[in-house]
Amino acid sequence: MTPAYTNRFQGPSIEGIAVVGEAVRRVAPESAEFLIEVFATGNTASQSMQEHQNKTTQLAQAASALGVQRADLQTVSLNVFNLYAPLPPGAAYGAPQLTGAGYVGFTAPTGALSPDIQFGVYKARSVVRVTVRDAARAGDVADALVRAGATLAGGVAYHAADEAGARKSALEAAGKDARMKAEILATTAGKTLGDPVAITEDIVASNGVYSALRAQMPWAFGPDTPAAAGELEYYARVTANFRFQ
């Protein structure tokens, strides 16, 4: 349990108490989202864009088989850029030569080069946000997209159906916990609890971070119900200063 402690407020005759209230609300995630990268190459910009479009269609089909709608694949960014390809085998540079300006250059490449050889390649790259309405299938959808040629860009974020309600519930419970602690300690000290003079709050939403910290440092957190795997956690902490009447 987080220790509560008495405190003398500023002013020569004002005494009070400062306490910390904590609460955790756990809710099952309703949806999930993650980012993927899609790459395609071509000898021209238009060719790379066409290849990119074909690959995007294939990814949409792979996701659709798992219940993900096309509207749930939202393009965050898209760009096309040119890359220089290495020289083909047999077209090595000649011997280095010292130029008049003192710089080292190279003679012309040895061997004749075909005019059809391309020295540049275009690459189309996009970042797509994938929303999975059924959180339990997020892993299956991610695996299917990777198998279809996408690259995962970061982790999976889970979301509750009523995130604002979960935060409010945790904050209210932490405030009540702080008030209860203050009343108990005031009674123990033979005092009557007065009005609060300062309140600060902090709330953290996580996917199991609170439980992990609590497992490492059980003495640093107040008692609560055991954590359930796969749930989102909303941890609220309220510090309140009360006067003594």
C-alpha positions as YAML, in Angstrom:
chain: A
units: angstrom
residues:
- id: 1
  name: MET
  ca: [0.00, 0.00, 0.00]
- id: 2
  name: THR
  ca: [1.32, 3.44, -0.83]
- id: 3
  name: PRO
  ca: [2.11, 5.16, 2.49]
- id: 4
  name: ALA
  ca: [0.01, 8.16, 3.48]
- id: 5
  name: TYR
  ca: [1.69, 10.78, 5.59]
- id: 6
  name: THR
  ca: [0.89, 13.90, 7.52]
- id: 7
  name: ASN
  ca: [2.13, 17.20, 6.27]
- id: 8
  name: ARG
  ca: [2.26, 20.76, 7.57]
- id: 9
  name: PHE
  ca: [0.99, 23.15, 4.90]
- id: 10
  name: GLN
  ca: [2.41, 26.58, 4.32]
- id: 11
  name: GLY
  ca: [1.28, 28.95, 7.01]
- id: 12
  name: PRO
  ca: [1.98, 28.97, 10.72]
- id: 13
  name: SER
  ca: [-1.34, 27.46, 11.94]
- id: 14
  name: ILE
  ca: [-2.64, 25.21, 9.14]
- id: 15
  name: GLU
  ca: [-2.20, 21.49, 9.61]
- id: 16
  name: GLY
  ca: [-3.39, 18.79, 7.30]
- id: 17
  name: ILE
  ca: [-2.71, 15.47, 5.66]
- id: 18
  name: ALA
  ca: [-1.54, 14.36, 2.21]
- id: 19
  name: VAL
  ca: [-2.59, 10.99, 0.81]
- id: 20
  name: VAL
  ca: [-2.30, 9.07, -2.44]
- id: 21
  name: GLY
  ca: [-5.26, 7.20, -3.89]
- id: 22
  name: GLU
  ca: [-4.93, 4.53, -6.57]
- id: 23
  name: ALA
  ca: [-7.30, 2.51, -8.73]
- id: 24
  name: VAL
  ca: [-7.20, 0.25, -11.76]
- id: 25
  name: ARG
  ca: [-9.99, -0.45, -14.20]
- id: 26
  name: ARG
  ca: [-9.63, -3.32, -16.62]
- id: 27
  name: VAL
  ca: [-11.65, -3.70, -19.79]
- id: 28
  name: ALA
  ca: [-11.51, -6.14, -22.67]
- id: 29
  name: PRO
  ca: [-10.18, -4.59, -25.90]
- id: 30
  name: GLU
  ca: [-12.71, -4.32, -28.69]
- id: 31
  name: SER
  ca: [-10.48, -3.43, -31.65]
- id: 32
  name: ALA
  ca: [-6.83, -3.28, -32.63]
- id: 33
  name: GLU
  ca: [-4.74, -1.45, -35.17]
- id: 34
  name: PHE
  ca: [-1.20, -1.58, -36.53]
- id: 35
  name: LEU
  ca: [0.88, -0.17, -39.39]
- id: 36
  name: ILE
  ca: [2.31, -2.03, -42.37]
- id: 37
  name: GLU
  ca: [4.70, -0.96, -45.13]
- id: 38
  name: VAL
  ca: [4.12, -1.90, -48.76]
- id: 39
  name: PHE
  ca: [7.02, -1.82, -51.25]
- id: 40
  name: ALA
  ca: [7.05, -2.28, -55.02]
- id: 41
  name: THR
  ca: [9.74, -1.63, -57.65]
- id: 42
  name: GLY
  ca: [9.79, -0.96, -61.38]
- id: 43
  name: ASN
  ca: [11.99, 0.37, -64.16]
- id: 44
  name: THR
  ca: [9.80, 3.47, -64.41]
- id: 45
  name: ALA
  ca: [7.77, 5.47, -61.93]
- id: 46
  name: SER
  ca: [4.49, 4.40, -63.53]
- id: 47
  name: GLN
  ca: [5.55, 0.75, -63.49]
- id: 48
  name: SER
  ca: [6.43, 0.88, -59.78]
- id: 49
  name: MET
  ca: [3.07, 2.52, -59.03]
- id: 50
  name: GLN
  ca: [1.24, -0.18, -60.97]
- id: 51
  name: GLU
  ca: [3.13, -2.92, -59.13]
- id: 52
  name: HIS
  ca: [2.34, -1.19, -55.86]
- id: 53
  name: GLN
  ca: [-1.35, -1.10, -56.73]
- id: 54
  name: ASN
  ca: [-1.33, -4.80, -57.58]
- id: 55
  name: LYS
  ca: [0.38, -5.63, -54.30]
- id: 56
  name: THR
  ca: [-2.06, -3.50, -52.34]
- id: 57
  name: THR
  ca: [-4.96, -5.36, -53.95]
- id: 58
  name: GLN
  ca: [-3.42, -8.69, -52.98]
- id: 59
  name: LEU
  ca: [-3.02, -7.51, -49.39]
- id: 60
  name: ALA
  ca: [-6.64, -6.35, -49.27]
- id: 61
  name: GLN
  ca: [-7.77, -9.75, -50.49]
- id: 62
  name: ALA
  ca: [-5.69, -11.53, -47.87]
- id: 63
  name: ALA
  ca: [-7.16, -9.33, -45.11]
- id: 64
  name: SER
  ca: [-10.68, -9.69, -46.47]
- id: 65
  name: ALA
  ca: [-10.53, -13.45, -45.96]
- id: 66
  name: LEU
  ca: [-10.25, -12.72, -42.22]
- id: 67
  name: GLY
  ca: [-13.10, -10.23, -42.09]
- id: 68
  name: VAL
  ca: [-11.14, -6.97, -42.59]
- id: 69
  name: GLN
  ca: [-12.97, -4.57, -44.91]
- id: 70
  name: ARG
  ca: [-11.20, -2.53, -47.58]
- id: 71
  name: ALA
  ca: [-12.16, 0.66, -45.73]
- id: 72
  name: ASP
  ca: [-10.16, -0.59, -42.73]
- id: 73
  name: LEU
  ca: [-6.94, -0.32, -44.76]
- id: 74
  name: GLN
  ca: [-6.13, 3.40, -44.74]
- id: 75
  name: THR
  ca: [-3.06, 4.75, -46.53]
- id: 76
  name: VAL
  ca: [-1.11, 7.05, -44.22]
- id: 77
  name: SER
  ca: [1.64, 8.01, -46.71]
- id: 78
  name: LEU
  ca: [2.69, 7.14, -50.25]
- id: 79
  name: ASN
  ca: [5.83, 8.16, -52.16]
- id: 80
  name: VAL
  ca: [7.86, 7.12, -55.18]
- id: 81
  name: PHE
  ca: [11.64, 7.55, -55.37]
- id: 82
  name: ASN
  ca: [14.50, 6.56, -57.61]
- id: 83
  name: LEU
  ca: [17.34, 4.25, -56.62]
- id: 84
  name: TYR
  ca: [20.56, 3.59, -58.50]
- id: 85
  name: ALA
  ca: [21.14, -0.06, -59.28]
- id: 86
  name: PRO
  ca: [24.68, -1.55, -59.21]
- id: 87
  name: LEU
  ca: [26.50, -2.17, -62.47]
- id: 88
  name: PRO
  ca: [25.76, -5.55, -64.02]
- id: 89
  name: PRO
  ca: [28.42, -8.31, -63.96]
- id: 90
  name: GLY
  ca: [31.20, -7.77, -66.51]
- id: 91
  name: ALA
  ca: [30.87, -3.98, -66.47]
- id: 92
  name: ALA
  ca: [33.48, -3.19, -63.83]
- id: 93
  name: TYR
  ca: [35.14, 0.20, -63.62]
- id: 94
  name: GLY
  ca: [38.58, 0.66, -65.15]
- id: 95
  name: ALA
  ca: [41.79, 1.53, -63.33]
- id: 96
  name: PRO
  ca: [41.87, 4.66, -61.16]
- id: 97
  name: GLN
  ca: [43.47, 7.76, -62.72]
- id: 98
  name: LEU
  ca: [44.85, 10.95, -61.18]
- id: 99
  name: THR
  ca: [43.16, 13.96, -62.76]
- id: 100
  name: GLY
  ca: [44.70, 17.40, -63.23]
- id: 101
  name: ALA
  ca: [42.84, 18.78, -60.23]
- id: 102
  name: GLY
  ca: [44.42, 16.17, -58.00]
- id: 103
  name: TYR
  ca: [41.31, 13.99, -57.66]
- id: 104
  name: VAL
  ca: [41.23, 10.28, -58.29]
- id: 105
  name: GLY
  ca: [38.90, 9.28, -61.12]
- id: 106
  name: PHE
  ca: [38.28, 6.13, -63.12]
- id: 107
  name: THR
  ca: [38.68, 5.24, -66.71]
- id: 108
  name: ALA
  ca: [35.65, 4.19, -68.72]
- id: 109
  name: PRO
  ca: [34.12, 0.85, -67.72]
- id: 110
  name: THR
  ca: [35.68, -2.15, -69.33]
- id: 111
  name: GLY
  ca: [33.49, -4.09, -71.70]
- id: 112
  name: ALA
  ca: [30.72, -2.85, -73.93]
- id: 113
  name: LEU
  ca: [27.38, -2.06, -72.27]
- id: 114
  name: SER
  ca: [24.02, -2.74, -73.88]
- id: 115
  name: PRO
  ca: [21.86, 0.35, -74.36]
- id: 116
  name: ASP
  ca: [18.97, -1.59, -72.79]
- id: 117
  name: ILE
  ca: [20.68, -1.89, -69.39]
- id: 118
  name: GLN
  ca: [18.91, 0.17, -66.70]
- id: 119
  name: PHE
  ca: [21.10, 1.96, -64.18]
- id: 120
  name: GLY
  ca: [18.19, 3.13, -62.03]
- id: 121
  name: VAL
  ca: [15.11, 1.60, -60.45]
- id: 122
  name: TYR
  ca: [11.98, 3.24, -59.03]
- id: 123
  name: LYS
  ca: [10.48, 2.19, -55.74]
- id: 124
  name: ALA
  ca: [6.97, 2.92, -54.49]
- id: 125
  name: ARG
  ca: [6.47, 2.80, -50.72]
- id: 126
  name: SER
  ca: [3.35, 3.31, -48.65]
- id: 127
  name: VAL
  ca: [2.44, 3.08, -44.99]
- id: 128
  name: VAL
  ca: [-1.01, 1.64, -44.33]
- id: 129
  name: ARG
  ca: [-2.99, 1.67, -41.08]
- id: 130
  name: VAL
  ca: [-4.85, -1.60, -40.56]
- id: 131
  name: THR
  ca: [-7.88, -1.61, -38.25]
- id: 132
  name: VAL
  ca: [-9.12, -4.97, -36.97]
- id: 133
  name: ARG
  ca: [-12.64, -4.76, -35.54]
- id: 134
  name: ASP
  ca: [-12.24, -8.06, -33.70]
- id: 135
  name: ALA
  ca: [-9.24, -7.64, -31.40]
- id: 136
  name: ALA
  ca: [-8.83, -11.39, -30.99]
- id: 137
  name: ARG
  ca: [-7.98, -11.75, -34.69]
- id: 138
  name: ALA
  ca: [-5.30, -9.03, -34.82]
- id: 139
  name: GLY
  ca: [-2.45, -11.56, -34.79]
- id: 140
  name: ASP
  ca: [-4.00, -13.67, -37.53]
- id: 141
  name: VAL
  ca: [-4.54, -10.61, -39.73]
- id: 142
  name: ALA
  ca: [-0.96, -9.40, -39.20]
- id: 143
  name: ASP
  ca: [0.42, -12.85, -40.09]
- id: 144
  name: ALA
  ca: [-1.71, -13.03, -43.22]
- id: 145
  name: LEU
  ca: [-0.54, -9.61, -44.44]
- id: 146
  name: VAL
  ca: [3.11, -10.48, -43.84]
- id: 147
  name: ARG
  ca: [2.71, -13.69, -45.79]
- id: 148
  name: ALA
  ca: [1.13, -11.66, -48.60]
- id: 149
  name: GLY
  ca: [4.21, -9.40, -48.83]
- id: 150
  name: ALA
  ca: [3.69, -6.59, -46.32]
- id: 151
  name: THR
  ca: [6.15, -5.53, -43.60]
- id: 152
  name: LEU
  ca: [4.98, -4.78, -40.07]
- id: 153
  name: ALA
  ca: [5.93, -1.29, -38.92]
- id: 154
  name: GLY
  ca: [5.68, -1.30, -35.14]
- id: 155
  name: GLY
  ca: [3.49, -3.13, -32.68]
- id: 156
  name: VAL
  ca: [-0.22, -3.74, -32.30]
- id: 157
  name: ALA
  ca: [-2.28, -1.16, -30.37]
- id: 158
  name: TYR
  ca: [-5.51, -2.29, -28.69]
- id: 159
  name: HIS
  ca: [-8.49, -0.05, -27.98]
- id: 160
  name: ALA
  ca: [-11.46, -0.30, -25.64]
- id: 161
  name: ALA
  ca: [-15.02, 0.32, -26.79]
- id: 162
  name: ASP
  ca: [-15.49, 3.11, -24.20]
- id: 163
  name: GLU
  ca: [-12.02, 4.39, -23.41]
- id: 164
  name: ALA
  ca: [-13.30, 7.69, -21.96]
- id: 165
  name: GLY
  ca: [-15.61, 5.81, -19.61]
- id: 166
  name: ALA
  ca: [-12.80, 3.55, -18.41]
- id: 167
  name: ARG
  ca: [-10.57, 6.54, -17.67]
- id: 168
  name: LYS
  ca: [-13.35, 8.32, -15.79]
- id: 169
  name: SER
  ca: [-14.15, 5.25, -13.73]
- id: 170
  name: ALA
  ca: [-10.50, 4.78, -12.73]
- id: 171
  name: LEU
  ca: [-10.10, 8.44, -11.79]
- id: 172
  name: GLU
  ca: [-13.27, 8.48, -9.68]
- id: 173
  name: ALA
  ca: [-12.21, 5.32, -7.86]
- id: 174
  name: ALA
  ca: [-8.74, 6.76, -7.15]
- id: 175
  name: GLY
  ca: [-10.30, 9.94, -5.75]
- id: 176
  name: LYS
  ca: [-12.54, 7.91, -3.43]
- id: 177
  name: ASP
  ca: [-9.55, 5.85, -2.35]
- id: 178
  name: ALA
  ca: [-7.64, 9.01, -1.43]
- id: 179
  name: ARG
  ca: [-10.59, 10.37, 0.57]
- id: 180
  name: MET
  ca: [-11.02, 7.08, 2.43]
- id: 181
  name: LYS
  ca: [-7.33, 6.96, 3.39]
- id: 182
  name: ALA
  ca: [-7.42, 10.56, 4.59]
- id: 183
  name: GLU
  ca: [-10.50, 9.91, 6.78]
- id: 184
  name: ILE
  ca: [-8.95, 6.81, 8.33]
- id: 185
  name: LEU
  ca: [-5.67, 8.56, 9.15]
- id: 186
  name: ALA
  ca: [-7.40, 11.67, 10.45]
- id: 187
  name: THR
  ca: [-9.55, 9.57, 12.79]
- id: 188
  name: THR
  ca: [-6.48, 7.66, 13.94]
- id: 189
  name: ALA
  ca: [-4.78, 10.95, 14.76]
- id: 190
  name: GLY
  ca: [-7.84, 12.21, 16.64]
- id: 191
  name: LYS
  ca: [-8.57, 14.85, 14.04]
- id: 192
  name: THR
  ca: [-11.55, 15.75, 11.89]
- id: 193
  name: LEU
  ca: [-10.94, 15.87, 8.17]
- id: 194
  name: GLY
  ca: [-11.66, 19.19, 6.50]
- id: 195
  name: ASP
  ca: [-11.84, 20.40, 2.91]
- id: 196
  name: PRO
  ca: [-9.23, 19.48, 0.31]
- id: 197
  name: VAL
  ca: [-6.76, 22.24, -0.51]
- id: 198
  name: ALA
  ca: [-4.91, 20.64, -3.44]
- id: 199
  name: ILE
  ca: [-5.49, 17.64, -5.71]
- id: 200
  name: THR
  ca: [-3.29, 16.31, -8.51]
- id: 201
  name: GLU
  ca: [-3.99, 13.34, -10.76]
- id: 202
  name: ASP
  ca: [-2.26, 11.07, -13.21]
- id: 203
  name: ILE
  ca: [-3.74, 8.32, -15.34]
- id: 204
  name: VAL
  ca: [-1.97, 5.75, -17.49]
- id: 205
  name: ALA
  ca: [-3.51, 3.42, -20.06]
- id: 206
  name: SER
  ca: [-1.48, 0.32, -20.79]
- id: 207
  name: ASN
  ca: [-1.68, -3.24, -21.97]
- id: 208
  name: GLY
  ca: [-0.41, -5.00, -18.89]
- id: 209
  name: VAL
  ca: [2.34, -2.56, -17.87]
- id: 210
  name: TYR
  ca: [0.74, -1.88, -14.50]
- id: 211
  name: SER
  ca: [0.51, -5.59, -13.74]
- id: 212
  name: ALA
  ca: [4.15, -6.09, -14.73]
- id: 213
  name: LEU
  ca: [5.31, -3.26, -12.46]
- id: 214
  name: ARG
  ca: [3.15, -4.48, -9.62]
- id: 215
  name: ALA
  ca: [4.60, -7.98, -9.97]
- id: 216
  name: GLN
  ca: [8.12, -6.53, -9.72]
- id: 217
  name: MET
  ca: [7.32, -4.08, -6.88]
- id: 218
  name: PRO
  ca: [4.19, -5.27, -5.04]
- id: 219
  name: TRP
  ca: [4.90, -2.92, -2.13]
- id: 220
  name: ALA
  ca: [4.66, 0.15, -4.38]
- id: 221
  name: PHE
  ca: [1.01, -0.31, -5.39]
- id: 222
  name: GLY
  ca: [-2.23, -0.67, -3.50]
- id: 223
  name: PRO
  ca: [-4.10, -3.99, -3.37]
- id: 224
  name: ASP
  ca: [-6.41, -4.83, -6.24]
- id: 225
  name: THR
  ca: [-8.03, -7.76, -7.99]
- id: 226
  name: PRO
  ca: [-5.73, -10.11, -9.93]
- id: 227
  name: ALA
  ca: [-5.00, -9.04, -13.49]
- id: 228
  name: ALA
  ca: [-6.62, -10.90, -16.35]
- id: 229
  name: ALA
  ca: [-4.51, -11.64, -19.39]
- id: 230
  name: GLY
  ca: [-5.46, -9.79, -22.56]
- id: 231
  name: GLU
  ca: [-7.20, -6.88, -20.82]
- id: 232
  name: LEU
  ca: [-6.46, -3.19, -21.11]
- id: 233
  name: GLU
  ca: [-5.57, -1.43, -17.88]
- id: 234
  name: TYR
  ca: [-6.36, 2.14, -16.88]
- id: 235
  name: TYR
  ca: [-4.36, 3.07, -13.79]
- id: 236
  name: ALA
  ca: [-5.22, 6.31, -11.98]
- id: 237
  name: ARG
  ca: [-3.25, 7.95, -9.18]
- id: 238
  name: VAL
  ca: [-4.60, 10.91, -7.17]
- id: 239
  name: THR
  ca: [-2.62, 12.92, -4.62]
- id: 240
  name: ALA
  ca: [-4.85, 14.96, -2.32]
- id: 241
  name: ASN
  ca: [-4.06, 17.41, 0.48]
- id: 242
  name: PHE
  ca: [-6.73, 17.93, 3.14]
- id: 243
  name: ARG
  ca: [-6.98, 20.39, 6.01]
- id: 244
  name: PHE
  ca: [-7.74, 19.36, 9.54]
- id: 245
  name: GLN
  ca: [-10.75, 21.02, 11.05]
...
